[in-house]
Amino acid sequence: MEARMEKLVQIKGTLEEIGGLIPDILRAAVGLEHHFQAVSTGTGGETGSEVTSSPQKPKQEQDGDDEGRDGGGGGDGDGEGEGEGEGEKALRMDWASCYVPYHDEDAHFGHDGPGVVGVADGVGGFRRYCKDAGAFARGLMTSALAQVVAMEPGTPVCPYALLERAYDETVESGAPGASTAVILSLAGDVLKWAYIGDSGFAVLRGGKVVECSVPQQEHFNAPYYLRRGGGKSITEVKASEMRVRNGDVVVAGTDGLFDNMSDADLEKIVQIGTALGFSSRTMADVIGGAAFEMSRCTGKDSPFAVESWKQERVERHRYGGKADDITVVVARIL
């Protein structure tokens, strides 16, 4: 089984190549403005010109893509009764990721065996205090992955306990900075999660969001975070679970994704991508590319901009998108 972490993956392609994956029908559906034509690669500064994504999956995972297309999870309901009968195949995660760096302070990991994925986002406000504001985020994900790899096969993963141990080890390591985080695991037909701050997730069934995280913030643009010698206690981590079924799509990401993409737009992309037979890899690339375009958009307000107008205490209201690191992990339940 394959375990991967963001810093170990290969460069997949330029943003223009990712932009070429976005069909015109999808651009029209979410109101994109073809910003890839206006963004040149290698422009310098802090704008990421390349997308880091997962390496090509082995053959058995590619075969699973066909299974996902045949067994889409449309309709309503709580998922009970699916995959539970005698002789039914066990559910698994078919996951892939896309990373568009800006400050390069995000980190993520995944492990196919136990079906675990995680995302962390270094808090940018700590750039003034340390040279590497992404160190704590990388520490969390490195520790979490190492723990998962060390587990006996078949051992269920508790995201809260995994994040708690990763936090303790990262604090002990002396890593600077601070981080938000989310970890999700699949055990049988139960999806479990634990998160803190505004790294989060959404579960889509039949192309509709049926469950999602709620950002934890002190106030607008000030998320809860974990750090050494401050921040929030690990007890502030939100943890829960739900039943899932074949065909559900789980999207996890940092605030660079969710600040730039509304639930409605995410639903449209997943609906169109599912209809077109996108693999998890292509779905992650397209969602990441669309979020990047939105982050540079001037003709449409992002969720981040909309929320700024709702907050009376915001000194400067925002327009358009929000430039940030963007991490997207797509896990289809098959």
VENJO-V967503 format. One record per backbone hydrogen bond with DSSP energy under -0.5 kcal/mol. CO is the residue of the C=O (numbers start at 1). NH is the residue of the N-H. If there is no record, write none. Layout:
# VENJO-V967503
{{CO & NH} {CO & NH}}
This chain:
# VENJO-V967503
{{2 & 112} {4 & 110} {5 & 8} {6 & 9} {10 & 12} {10 & 53} {13 & 51} {14 & 18} {15 & 19} {16 & 20} {18 & 21} {19 & 22} {21 & 23} {23 & 26} {23 & 27} {24 & 28} {25 & 29} {26 & 30} {27 & 31} {27 & 32} {34 & 37} {35 & 38} {35 & 39} {36 & 39} {38 & 40} {40 & 43} {44 & 47} {46 & 48} {49 & 15} {50 & 52} {50 & 101} {51 & 12} {51 & 13} {51 & 53} {52 & 99} {58 & 61} {58 & 62} {59 & 63} {60 & 64} {61 & 65} {62 & 65} {62 & 66} {63 & 66} {63 & 67} {64 & 68} {65 & 69} {66 & 70} {67 & 71} {69 & 72} {72 & 74} {79 & 82} {85 & 88} {92 & 334} {93 & 95} {94 & 332} {96 & 330} {97 & 54} {98 & 328} {99 & 52} {99 & 101} {100 & 326} {101 & 48} {105 & 122} {107 & 120} {108 & 6} {109 & 118} {110 & 4} {111 & 115} {111 & 116} {114 & 186} {115 & 186} {116 & 111} {117 & 184} {118 & 109} {119 & 182} {120 & 107} {121 & 180} {122 & 124} {123 & 126} {124 & 127} {125 & 128} {126 & 129} {126 & 130} {131 & 133} {132 & 135} {133 & 178} {134 & 138} {135 & 139} {136 & 140} {137 & 141} {138 & 142} {139 & 143} {140 & 144} {141 & 145} {142 & 146} {143 & 147} {144 & 148} {145 & 149} {146 & 150} {147 & 151} {148 & 151} {152 & 155} {157 & 159} {158 & 162} {159 & 163} {160 & 164} {161 & 165} {162 & 166} {163 & 167} {164 & 168} {165 & 169} {166 & 170} {167 & 171} {168 & 172} {169 & 173} {170 & 174} {170 & 175} {171 & 174} {176 & 136} {177 & 228} {178 & 123} {179 & 226} {180 & 121} {181 & 196} {182 & 119} {183 & 194} {184 & 117} {185 & 192} {187 & 190} {189 & 191} {189 & 244} {190 & 187} {190 & 192} {191 & 242} {192 & 185} {193 & 240} {194 & 183} {195 & 238} {196 & 181} {196 & 199} {197 & 216} {200 & 253} {201 & 213} {202 & 204} {202 & 251} {203 & 210} {203 & 211} {204 & 249} {205 & 208} {208 & 205} {211 & 203} {213 & 215} {215 & 217} {216 & 224} {219 & 222} {222 & 218} {222 & 219} {225 & 232} {226 & 179} {227 & 229} {227 & 230} {230 & 227} {233 & 236} {234 & 237} {238 & 195} {240 & 193} {242 & 191} {245 & 248} {248 & 333} {249 & 204} {249 & 251} {250 & 252} {250 & 331} {251 & 202} {252 & 329} {253 & 200} {254 & 257} {254 & 258} {255 & 259} {257 & 260} {257 & 261} {259 & 304} {262 & 266} {263 & 267} {264 & 268} {265 & 269} {266 & 270} {267 & 271} {268 & 272} {269 & 273} {270 & 274} {271 & 275} {272 & 276} {273 & 278} {274 & 277} {279 & 283} {280 & 284} {281 & 285} {282 & 286} {283 & 287} {284 & 288} {285 & 289} {286 & 290} {287 & 291} {288 & 292} {289 & 293} {290 & 294} {291 & 295} {292 & 296} {293 & 296} {294 & 297} {297 & 321} {302 & 306} {303 & 307} {304 & 308} {305 & 309} {306 & 310} {307 & 310} {307 & 311} {308 & 311} {310 & 312} {311 & 314} {320 & 302} {326 & 100} {327 & 254} {328 & 98} {329 & 252} {329 & 331} {330 & 96} {330 & 332} {331 & 250} {332 & 94} {332 & 334} {333 & 247}}
